[in-house]
């Protein structure tokens, strides 16, 4: 349904066509708002209040159940609708998703460590003679390390950019899939959600860079330059 469309509603046992003048996002439940004048225009009679919105000072589950039972015991009360059950449902789903996301984050960090570590080790092993040559020619240890580590840093930066863009789109798609007719999850995320993975990758790169530099210092460059034969 878009703004300007008509939808059918039942008001006072009468089916009417209601024009949609605006749409609001509801994260839990559905509500329709209309003015008293438009209600009278649709039904031909004045709007009569038949319900009350009650906010309790004691918002605990026990207090809500007690007050709801007292309301239902009154002859003039036809029913009581509680928002707490819907809120609990949202909180339960969110808690389950947080547990799954935590596992995925830990696995992603471990995968990043394995990939970057193996990529760097393979790069060093395949180009050890090349590294030995530039080391013998007088390059400093840091220059020798950066000779191959620049490639890892560049690939990591590209991966961070693509990962953030892809992660944003995947996040929106997942929220649309797991949402139901009565629940919509907030699509906005805090800034730290993007900063934490960037910091994690930078930290991994820094630690691996130190390890590569330390290992290259111990390699016998002259021995590596000897012919295999």
URPE-V477273 format. One record per helix or strand. SS is the DSSP state (a for helix, b for strand). FROM is the first residue (numbers start at 0). LEN is the number of residues. Records with the same first field share a line. If there is no record, write none. Layout:
# URPE-V477273
SS = FROM-LEN  FROM-LEN
This chain:
# URPE-V477273
b = 5-6  13-6  27-1  182-1
a = 35-8  60-12  83-43  127-9  140-38  191-27  220-5
